[in-house]
């Protein structure tokens, strides 16, 4: 692997850096700096700017709107977004559902759904986890019964509950795993449905997380009518789609570029005299050692991500390496949050009644780092817990 940047790559980096500086919404930046909650329109505004530029879906096939960038260019793109602290494009449509659609969907489904995902016109959510069916996802109980409607068309009538539905309060559509054959082996009786979130019978209930935020929800489905043409791939074979989607999700969870940016902020914070006793924590050799060990692990993860990117660009989908990226990426993120709290001391706690996110450095600011720490405990659980990922690696890599 050649890790030297070519003149063309350096020119591309400058193009990306200039574009972000000139086009990232000022109002969105100001909201981020004030730690204000972002609206649905805030999230989609940057996506739509990138779509107009043709940069919203860099990993898609070129014929569907992808950029055709090299693995190095994709790496530079992620680095520059992290460097500029831009919000990320929501992954549910772009990097999770879209690969399922263009690998398993019909031509009609591709034409119907992919443009809205690419242009940032439709917000998608994920209906996978259920109460009692998290890491053991194949035990899900949401049922879909196939019926013929009064109009002569075939439908699924869906009943059940999904939970931990991230940002489902904003969603226009959702992709759901449902059980269509209760008598089959668990993985063999599941189908993959696309459901309009405005359908009668769908209700979304807020779950307030520990730091006080509204990021996840319960979704209840009560006799929800779904056209059969909204099923992706074959009936009772949705587990094939589910596994492919999870592999893409796990690769994205690694967040190497964002962790590198977080490491820079950690060093800056640890170099600031925040403690009542005076002095910067970075002067402590034990703390410096922890930071150095974290940087070594992050560098190793970065190389693994680059190898994965190179493989995907040659047409190879993410395999067991996605589990490695997920485990190490989330562990590094959590270690970063722990060290940031240690560096900030009591300034890491949000002001009373406030739940912010990285609002600044110094005693005049509410860092919100405690909220980030609490919310970050979930990363080693969602997308398939890290314990499950180790089982996958032991089976697919070690043959155990």
LUMNU-576388 format. One record per residue: x negated, y, z negated of N, C-alpha, C in turn. Coordinates in steps of 0.2 Angstrom, whole numbers. Layout:
N
 n_east n_north  n_up ca_east ca_north ca_up c_east c_north  c_up
      X       Y     Z       X        Y     Z      X       Y     Z
...
//
This chain:
400
 n_east n_north  n_up ca_east ca_north ca_up c_east c_north  c_up
     -4      -6     0       0        0     0     -4       6     0
     -3      11     5      -7       17     5     -4      22     2
     -7      25    -4      -3       30    -8     -5      37    -6
    -10      38    -1     -12       45     0     -6      48     5
     -5      54     3       0       58     7     -3      60    14
      0      59    19      -2       62    26      0      69    26
     -3      73    31      -1       80    32      6      80    33
      9      75    37      16       75    39     20      75    32
     18      70    28      21       70    21     21      76    17
     15      79    17      15       85    13     19      91    16
     19      91    23      24       96    26     31      94    24
     33      88    24      40       86    22     41      88    15
     36      87    10      37       89     4     39      97     3
     35     101     7      36      108     7     43     110    10
     45     106    15      51      107    18     57     106    12
     56     101     9      61       99     4     61     104    -2
     55     106    -4      55      111   -10     58     117    -8
     57     119    -2      59      126     1     67     125     1
     69     120     4      77      119     5     80     119    -2
     78     116    -7      81      116   -13     81     123   -16
     75     126   -16      74      133   -19     79     138   -16
     81     137    -9      85      142    -6     92     140    -6
     94     134    -7     101      131    -6    104     129   -12
    100     127   -18     104      125   -24    108     130   -27
    114     128   -28     119      134   -30    117     137   -37
    117     144   -37     114      148   -42    119     147   -48
    126     146   -47     131      146   -52    130     139   -56
    128     134   -52     127      127   -55    121     127   -59
    116     130   -57     109      131   -60    111     134   -67
    115     140   -67     116      143   -73    120     139   -78
    125     135   -75     129      131   -80    124     126   -83
    119     123   -79     115      118   -82    111     121   -88
    108     127   -86     104      131   -91    108     132   -98
    114     134   -97     118      135  -103    121     129  -106
    120     123  -103     123      117  -106    130     116  -106
    133     120  -101     140      119  -100    142     113   -96
    148     110   -98     151      104   -94    152     106   -87
    150     101   -83     150      102   -76    157      99   -73
    161     103   -69     167      101   -66    166      96   -60
    172      94   -58     172       90   -52    169      93   -46
    171      99   -45     168      103   -40    161     105   -41
    158     106   -47     151      107   -48    147     101   -45
    150      95   -47     146       89   -45    146      88   -37
    152      90   -34     152       89   -27    149      94   -23
    148     100   -26     145      106   -22    138     104   -19
    134     102   -23     127      100   -21    127      94   -16
    132      89   -17     132       84   -12    135      87    -5
    139      91    -5     142       94     1    136      98     5
    132     102     1     127      106     4    122     101     8
    120      95     4     116       90     7    119      87    13
    125      86    13     129       83    18    128      87    25
    129      93    24     129       98    29    122      98    32
    117      97    28     110       97    30    108      90    33
    112      85    32     111       78    34    107      74    29
    106      76    23     102       73    18    106      70    13
    112      69    13     116       66     7    115      59     6
    114      55    12     114       48    11    107      45    14
    101      47    12      95       45    15     94      37    16
     97      33    12      96       26    12    101      22    17
    106      26    19     110       23    24    107      21    31
    110      16    34     108       16    41    108      22    45
    104      23    50     104       30    54    110      30    57
    113      25    60     119       25    64    125      27    60
    125      27    53     130       29    49    129      35    46
    123      39    47     122       45    44    116      46    40
    112      40    40     106       40    36    101      44    39
     95      46    35      90       51    38     85      47    42
     84      41    41      78       37    44     72      39    41
     72      41    35      66       43    31     61      37    30
     55      38    30      50       32    27     51      31    20
     49      26    17      49       25    10     45      31     6
     40      33     9      36       39     6     40      45     6
     44      46    11      48       52    11     54      52     6
     57      46     6      62       45     1     59      46    -6
     53      43    -7      49       44   -14     48      52   -15
     46      56   -10      45       63   -11     52      66   -12
     57      64    -9      64       67   -10     66      66   -17
     65      60   -20      67       59   -27     63      63   -32
     56      64   -30      52       68   -34     53      75   -35
     55      78   -29      56       85   -28     63      87   -31
     68      82   -31      74       84   -34     73      84   -42
     69      79   -45      68       79   -52     64      85   -54
     59      87   -50      55       93   -51     59      99   -52
     64     100   -48      69      105   -48     74     105   -52
     75      99   -56      80       98   -61     87      99   -57
     88      96   -51      94       96   -48     99      91   -51
    105      92   -51     110       86   -53    109      81   -47
    110      74   -49     110       69   -44    116      68   -41
    116      66   -35     122       64   -31    125      58   -35
    132      58   -36     135       53   -39    134      46   -36
    132      41   -39     130       35   -35    136      30   -33
    141      31   -36     147       26   -36    149      25   -28
    149      30   -24     151       30   -17    145      29   -13
    140      33   -14     134       33    -9    130      27   -10
    128      25   -16     123       20   -16    125      13   -19
    132      13   -21     135        7   -24    140       4   -19
    145       8   -18     151        5   -14    148       5    -6
    145      10    -4     143       11     3    140       5     6
    134       2     2     131       -4     5    136     -10     6
    140     -10     1     145      -16     1    150     -15     8
    152      -9     9     156       -8    15    152      -9    21
    146      -6    22     143       -7    28    140     -14    29
    140     -18    24     137      -25    25    143     -30    25
    149     -29    21     154      -34    21    161     -31    23
    161     -25    24     168      -22    26    169     -23    34
    176     -22    35     178      -22    42    176     -15    45
    176     -15    52     175       -9    56    180      -4    54
    186      -6    53     192       -1    51    190       2    44
    188      -2    39     186        0    32    180       5    33
    175       3    37     169        8    38    171      15    40
    175      15    45     178       21    48    182      25    44
    186      21    40     191       25    35    187      28    29
    182      24    26     180       26    20    173      29    20
    168      27    24     162       30    24    161      37    25
    165      40    30     164       47    31    165      52    25
    171      50    21     172       53    15    167      53     9
    164      47     9     158       46     4    152      50     7
    151      50    13     145       53    15    145      61    15
    151      64    16     152       71    16    154      74     9
    155      69     4     156       72    -3    163      74    -3
    168      71     0     175       73     0    179      68    -4
    177      62    -6     181       58   -10    176      55   -16
    179      56   -22     176       54   -28    178      47   -30
    173      42   -30     174       35   -32    172      34   -39
    176      29   -42     174       26   -49    173      18   -48
    170      15   -53     169        8   -53    173       5   -58
    178       0   -56     182       -4   -61    179     -11   -61
    174     -12   -65     171      -19   -67    172     -21   -74
    169     -18   -79     170      -20   -86    177     -20   -88
    178     -24   -93     184      -25   -96    183     -26  -104
    188     -25  -108     187      -27  -115    186     -34  -115
    180     -36  -118     178      -43  -118    175     -46  -112
    174     -42  -107     171      -44  -101    166     -39   -99
    160     -39  -102     155      -34  -100    149     -37   -97
    144     -40  -100     139      -44   -97    141     -50   -94
    147     -53   -97     150      -59   -94    155     -57   -90
    154     -53   -85     158      -50   -80    163     -55   -77
    161     -61   -75     165      -66   -72    171     -68   -76
    171     -67   -82     177      -68   -87    182     -63   -86
    182     -59   -82     187      -53   -81    194     -56   -81
    199     -52   -83     206      -55   -83    211     -51   -79
    209     -45   -77     213      -41   -73    216     -45   -67
    222     -46   -66     225      -50   -61    228     -47   -55
    228     -50   -49     230      -47   -43    234     -53   -40
    241     -52   -39     245      -57   -36    247     -55   -29
    246     -59   -24     248      -57   -18    255     -58   -16
    259     -53   -13     266      -53   -12    267     -50    -5
    273     -51    -3     275      -48     3    281     -43     2
    279     -37     4     284      -31     2    290     -31     6
    295     -27     4     301      -26     8    299     -24    15
    294     -21    16     292      -18    23    289     -24    27
    288     -30    25     285      -35    28    278     -36    28
    274     -31    25     267      -31    24    265     -34    17
    259     -36    17     256      -40    11    253     -35     7
    254     -36     0     251      -32    -5    248     -36   -11
    244     -33   -15     242      -36   -21    245     -32   -27
    248     -35   -31     251      -32   -37    246     -33   -43
    243     -28   -45     237      -28   -50    239     -26   -57
    238     -30   -62     239      -29   -69    233     -30   -73
    231     -25   -77     225      -27   -82    222     -20   -84
    216     -21   -87     213      -15   -90    206     -15   -89
    203      -9   -87     196       -8   -86    193      -3   -91
    187      -4   -93     184        1   -98    177       3   -96
    175       8  -100     169       12   -98    169      14   -91
    174      16   -89     175       19   -82    172      26   -81
    165      26   -79     162       33   -79    165      38   -75
    167      44   -78     170       49   -74    176      47   -70
    179      42   -73     186       40   -69    191      46   -70
    190      50   -74     195       56   -75    195      60   -68
    190      60   -65     189       64   -58    190      60   -52
    191      53   -53     191       49   -47    197      50   -42
    196      50   -36     201       49   -31    202      42   -29
    197      38   -29     198       31   -27    193      27   -32
    195      20   -33     190       16   -36    189       9   -33
    184       6   -34     183       -1   -32    183      -5   -38
    187     -10   -37     189      -15   -43    188     -22   -42
    186     -25   -47     185      -33   -47    192     -35   -50
    195     -40   -47     202      -43   -49    202     -50   -48
    205     -54   -52     206      -61   -52    212     -63   -47
    210     -66   -42     216      -68   -37    217     -75   -37
    213     -79   -40     214      -86   -41    213     -88   -48
    218     -88   -53     216      -90   -60    214     -97   -61
    215    -101   -56     213     -108   -57    206    -110   -55
    203    -106   -51     197     -107   -48    191    -106   -54
    185    -108   -52     180     -107   -57    179     -99   -57
    177     -96   -63     177      -89   -63    174     -85   -58
    168     -86   -55     166      -82   -50    169     -83   -43
    172     -89   -42     175      -91   -36    183     -88   -35
    185     -85   -40     192      -83   -40    193     -76   -40
    188     -72   -39     188      -64   -39    188     -61   -32
    192     -56   -32     192      -52   -26    190     -45   -27
    188     -41   -22     185      -34   -22    190     -30   -19
    193     -25   -23     199      -21   -20    197     -14   -20
    199     -10   -15     198       -3   -15    205       0   -17
    206       4   -23     212        6   -25    212      14   -26
    218      17   -23     219       24   -23    221      25   -31
    217      30   -34     218       31   -41    224      35   -42
    228      38   -37     234       41   -38    240      36   -37
    239      30   -36     244       25   -36    248      25   -42
    255      24   -41     259       23   -47    257      17   -51
    257      18   -58     255       12   -62    248      13   -65
    244      18   -62     237       19   -65    237      24   -70
    234      23   -76     233       28   -81    226      28   -83
    223      34   -84     216       35   -87    216      38   -94
    213      35   -98     213       37  -105    206      38  -107
    205      44  -110     198       47  -112    195      42  -118
    189      41  -117     185       38  -122    180      44  -124
    180      46  -130     175       51  -133    169      47  -135
    163      49  -132     157       45  -134    154      49  -141
    149      45  -143     146       47  -150    144      54  -150
    141      57  -145     139       64  -145    144      69  -143
    150      67  -143     156       71  -142    158      72  -135
    155      69  -130     156       70  -123    162      66  -120
    164      68  -114     170       64  -111    166      62  -104
    163      56  -104     160       53   -98    163      47   -96
    166      43  -101     169       36   -99    176      36  -101
    180      31   -98     187       31   -99    189      23   -99
    195      22  -102     199       16  -101    204      18   -95
    205      12   -91     209       13   -85    214       7   -85
    220       9   -86     226        4   -86    229       3   -79
    231      -3   -77     234       -4   -71    240      -8   -72
    246      -5   -71     252       -8   -73    256      -9   -66
    257     -15   -64     260      -17   -57    258     -12   -52
    251     -11   -51     249       -6   -46    249     -10   -39
    252      -7   -34     253      -10   -27    247      -8   -23
    243     -13   -20     237      -12   -16    238     -15   -10
    238     -12    -4     238      -15     2    232     -21     3
    234     -26     6     229      -32     7    223     -29    11
    224     -24    16     219      -22    20    214     -18    16
    215     -17    10     210      -13     5    206     -18     2
    206     -24     3     202      -29     1    196     -30     5
    190     -29     2     183      -30     5    181     -37     5
    179     -40    11     177      -47    12    183     -52    10
    181     -58     9     187      -63     9    190     -63     2
    196     -65     2     200      -67    -4    196     -72    -8
    195     -71   -15     192      -75   -19    184     -76   -19
    182     -71   -14     174      -71   -13    171     -64   -15
    175     -61   -19     173      -54   -21    166     -54   -25
    165     -60   -28     159      -60   -32    152     -59   -28
    153     -61   -21     147      -59   -17    146     -52   -16
    152     -48   -15     151      -41   -15    149     -38   -22
    151     -41   -27     150      -38   -34    142     -39   -35
    139     -44   -34     132      -45   -35    128     -41   -31
    130     -40   -24     126      -35   -20    126     -28   -23
    132     -26   -25     133      -19   -28    129     -18   -34
    129     -23   -38     125      -23   -45    118     -22   -43
    115     -26   -38     108      -25   -37    106     -18   -35
    110     -15   -31     109       -8   -29    110      -3   -35
    115      -5   -39     116       -1   -45    110      -1   -50
    107      -7   -51     101       -8   -55     95      -5   -53
     94      -5   -46      88       -2   -43     88       6   -45
     95       9   -44      95       16   -45     95      18   -53
     96      14   -57      96       15   -64     89      17   -67
     84      14   -63      77       15   -65     75      22   -66
     77      27   -62      76       34   -63     69      36   -64
     64      33   -60      57       35   -61     55      42   -61
     58      45   -55      56       52   -54     59      57   -60
     65      55   -62      68       59   -68     64      58   -74
     61      52   -75      57       50   -81     51      54   -81
     48      54   -75      41       58   -74     43      65   -76
     48      68   -74      50       75   -76     51      76   -83
     54      70   -86      55       70   -94     49      70   -97
     44      66   -95      37       66   -98     34      73   -98
     34      77   -93      32       83   -92     35      88   -98
     41      87   -99      45       91  -104     43      89  -111
     42      82  -112      40       80  -118     33      83  -120
     28      83  -115      22       86  -117     22      93  -118
     26      97  -115      27      104  -116     30     105  -123
     35     101  -125      38      101  -131     33     100  -137
     30      94  -136      25       92  -141     19      97  -142
     18     101  -137      13      106  -137     15     113  -141
     21     113  -142      24      119  -145     24     118  -153
     23     123  -157      23      123  -164     30     124  -166
     33     118  -167      40      118  -170     41     116  -177
     36     112  -180      37      110  -186     36     115  -192
     39     114  -197      39      119  -203     32     119  -205
     28     114  -205      21      113  -207     16     117  -203
     19     119  -197      14      122  -192     10     117  -188
      8     119  -182       4      114  -178      8     111  -173
      5     109  -167       9      105  -162      8      98  -163
     13      94  -162      13       87  -163      8      83  -158
      7      86  -152       2       83  -148     -5      82  -150
     -6      86  -156     -13       85  -159    -14      79  -163
     -8      76  -164      -8       70  -168    -10      64  -164
    -16      61  -166     -18       55  -161    -13      49  -160
    -10      48  -166      -5       42  -165      1      44  -160
      3      50  -160       8       53  -156      5      53  -149
     -1      55  -148      -4       55  -141     -4      48  -138
     -6      43  -143      -6       36  -140      0      34  -138
      6      36  -141      12       33  -139     14      37  -132
     12      43  -131      14       46  -125      9      43  -119
      3      41  -121      -1       38  -116      1      31  -114
      3      28  -119       6       21  -117     12      21  -113
     16      26  -114      23       27  -110     21      29  -103
     16      34  -102      14       36   -96     11      30   -92
      7      25   -95       5       19   -91     10      15   -89
     15      14   -93      21       10   -91     25      13   -86
     26      19   -86      29       23   -81     26      23   -74
     19      23   -74      15       22   -68     16      15   -65
     16      10   -69      17        3   -67     24       3   -64
     29       6   -67      36        5   -64     36       9   -58
     33      15   -57      33       18   -51     30      14   -45
     25      11   -46      22        6   -41     27       1   -39
     31      -2   -44      36       -7   -43     42      -4   -38
     44       2   -40      49        5   -36     47       6   -29
     41       9   -28      38       10   -21     38       3   -17
     36      -2   -20      36       -9   -17     43     -11   -15
     48      -9   -19      55      -11   -18     58      -6   -12
     56       0   -13      58        5    -7     56       2     0
     49       0     0      46       -2     6     50      -8     8
     52     -13     4      55      -19     6     62     -17     9
     66     -12     5      72      -11     8     72      -7    15
     67      -3    16      66        0    22     65      -5    28
     63     -11    26      61      -16    32     68     -20    33
     73     -18    29      79      -22    30     81     -27    25
     76     -28    20      77      -32    14     81     -29     9
     87     -32     7      91      -29     1     87     -30    -5
     89     -27   -11      86      -27   -17     87     -34   -20
     82     -38   -22      82      -44   -25     81     -44   -33
     78     -49   -35      76      -49   -43     72     -43   -45
     69     -40   -41      65      -34   -43     69     -29   -45
     76     -29   -43      80      -24   -46     82     -25   -53
     81     -31   -56      82      -32   -63     76     -30   -67
     70     -31   -64      64      -28   -67     64     -21   -67
     66     -17   -62      67      -10   -62     72      -8   -67
     77     -11   -68      82       -9   -73     80     -10   -80
     77     -16   -82      74      -17   -88     69     -12   -90
     64     -11   -86      58       -6   -88     60       1   -88
     65       2   -83      67        9   -82     71      12   -88
     75       8   -90      80       10   -96     76      10  -102
     71       5  -103      67        5  -109     63      11  -109
     60      13  -104      56       20  -104     60      26  -105
     66      26  -102      71       32  -104     72      32  -111
     73      27  -114      75       27  -122     69      29  -126
     63      26  -124      57       28  -127     55      36  -126
     57      38  -120      56       46  -119     61      49  -124
     67      47  -125      72       51  -129     69      50  -136
     67      45  -139      64       44  -145     58      49  -147
     54      49  -142      48       53  -143     50      61  -143
     55      62  -138      57       69  -138     60      71  -145
     64      67  -148      67       68  -155     61      69  -160
     56      65  -159      51       65  -164     47      72  -163
     46      74  -157      43       80  -155     47      87  -158
     53      86  -157      57       92  -158     59      93  -166
     58      87  -170      60       87  -177     67      89  -178
     69      93  -183      76       95  -184     79     100  -179
     74     102  -174      77      106  -169     80     102  -164
     79      96  -164      82       91  -159     90      90  -160
     92      92  -166      99       91  -167    103      97  -164
    109      95  -161     113      101  -158    116     105  -164
    118     111  -163     121      115  -167    128     112  -169
    131     114  -175     137      111  -177    142     112  -172
    146     106  -170     151      107  -165    149     107  -158
    143     106  -157     140      107  -150    137     101  -148
    137      99  -141     134       93  -139    131      95  -132
    125      97  -133     121      100  -127    117      95  -124
    113      97  -118     108       92  -115    102      96  -113
     97      95  -116      90       98  -114     91     106  -112
     93     110  -117      95      117  -115     88     121  -116
     83     119  -118      77      123  -119     72     120  -124
     67     124  -125      62      122  -130     61     128  -135
     61     126  -142      60      132  -147     66     132  -151
     65     135  -157      70      136  -162     76     140  -160
     76     144  -155      82      148  -153     87     144  -150
     85     138  -148      89      134  -143     92     128  -147
     98     126  -145     100      119  -147     98     114  -142
     93     110  -143      90      106  -138     95     100  -136
    100      98  -141     104       93  -139    101      86  -138
     95      86  -140      91       79  -139     94      74  -143
     98      75  -149     101       70  -153    107      67  -149
    110      71  -145     116       69  -141    113      65  -135
    107      67  -132     104       63  -127    102      56  -129
     99      56  -135      97       50  -138    103      45  -139
    108      47  -142     114       43  -144    117      40  -137
    118      45  -132     121       43  -126    116      38  -122
    110      39  -123     105       35  -120    105      27  -122
    108      26  -128     108       19  -130    111      14  -125
    116      17  -121     120       13  -117    116      10  -110
    110      14  -109     107       12  -102    104       5  -102
    103       2  -108     100       -5  -108    106     -10  -108
    112      -7  -108     118      -11  -108    122     -11  -101
    123      -5   -99     127       -5   -93    123      -8   -87
    127      -9   -81     124      -12   -75    121     -19   -76
    124     -22   -82     121      -29   -84    116     -28   -89
    117     -30   -95     113      -29  -101    106     -32   -99
    101     -29  -102      94      -31  -101     93     -38  -103
     97     -41  -108      96      -48  -109     98     -52  -103
    103     -50  -100     106      -54   -94    101     -53   -88
     98     -47   -88      93      -46   -82     87     -51   -83
     85     -52   -90      79      -57   -91     81     -64   -89
     87     -66   -90      90      -72   -88     89     -73   -80
     91     -67   -77      91      -67   -69     84     -68   -67
     79     -65   -70      72      -65   -68     69     -72   -69
     71     -75   -75      69      -82   -77     71     -87   -72
     77     -86   -69      80      -90   -64     77     -89   -57
     78     -83   -55      76      -81   -48     69     -81   -47
     65     -79   -52      57      -78   -51     53     -84   -53
     55     -86   -59      51      -91   -63     54     -98   -61
     60     -98   -59      63     -105   -57     65    -109   -63
     66    -106   -69      68     -109   -75     76    -111   -76
//
